[in-house]
Amino acid sequence: TNPNTGGPVMPTMACHIQLLRPGESTKAHRHTSSTIYHVVEGEGFSVVDGQRLDWENKDVFCVPGWAFHEHANASATEPAVLFSFTDAPVLRSLSLLREQPHPEGHQ
């Protein structure tokens, strides 16, 4: 939180940490915002518009706006951690942020 305004520190971008437990996978969805991911820990893969992208510690990858995507931890014993930057706040402020789940849950 910005101590001067009480609002976000970065009004046009947001940051998130995502923990994927061993063997965990997310459901596919898409949104109008784009996201840059940095793999902090672990190994796994993401499926972006039907294309599998394997990743490991210290990799960086981008999911463009309106691309279906999902993430999975490939390890049965170790967690995976993804740090992400997104432009969702600026799209939200312009009333352009939309999100849609994949109709089948996974690609």
Secondary structure, DSSP 8 states (H G I E B T S, - for coil): --TTTSS-SSTT-EEEEEEE-TT-B---EEESS-EEEEEEE-EEEEEETTEEEEEETT-EEEE-TT--EEEEE--SSS-EEEEEEE-HHHHHHTT---EEE-TTS--
